[in-house]
Amino acid sequence: MHILQPIHQKLNEKDSQIFLDKFGISREQLPRILVSDPALPEGSTVGDIIKIGRKESSFFLDRKSTRLNSSHT
């Protein structure tokens, strides 16, 4: 794993259901990740929910324009 790669964690069935209920969504509404993605945890299969942990940064995604913007201007 590369130092800049965020941690990928497979959620168990209980945590997956809690996550889906919290946001009121179904599995089909989640973004897809390729099964060939090298960051996937060992033993991941189609249908698993993967939590991607990202550290907070001085950069953020501007949801209106989808551009990366720095909080340091």
N, C-alpha and C positions, 0 to 999 in steps of 0.2 A: 504494500500500500504506500502511495506517495504521501508526503507530508501535507500537501495542499488538498488531497482528496478527502472529502467529508466522510465521516463514519457512517456505514450502512448497517442497519440492524434489523433482522427479521422479527416482526411482532408475532407473539403467540396468538392463538385464536381468541382468548379472552381480551387481551389488549387491543387486538384488531377490532373487535366488536365495540369496545369502549370508545375507540377513536371514531369509528363510523357513526355511532350514536351521538357523540359529542358534536359532530359537525352536520349531522342529519343528511348523510350522503350514503351511497351504495358503492360497492367495490368497482362497479363499472364507471363511476364518475372520477376515479382517481387517475392521475397521470400514469402512463405506461413506462416501463423500463425494459430494455432488451434483456432476454435471458443470457445473452452473450456478454453483457456488461461485466468487465473484470472486477468491479467494486462490489458485486453482489456477494453476500455471505455464503459460505459453503452450505449446501443442502437446500438452497432456495429453489422453489418450484413455481410454475405458473399458478397465479392466484394468490400467492403470498403478498402480504403488505410489508413493505420495507420502509423503515424510518430512516431518513437521511438527516444526520445531525450536522448542523453548520454552526460555526462560531460566529458571534456577532462581529461586525466589521465596521470600518468607517465608511464603507460603501453601502448603498442601498439601491434597490430596484424601484424606479419611479413607475408606478403601476399605470399611469396615464400614457406615458410615452414609451414605456419599456426600454428606457435607456439607463445605463449605469450612471449614477451621479455620486460625486464625493461629498461628504458632509463638510469637508474642508475646502472652502472656496476662497 
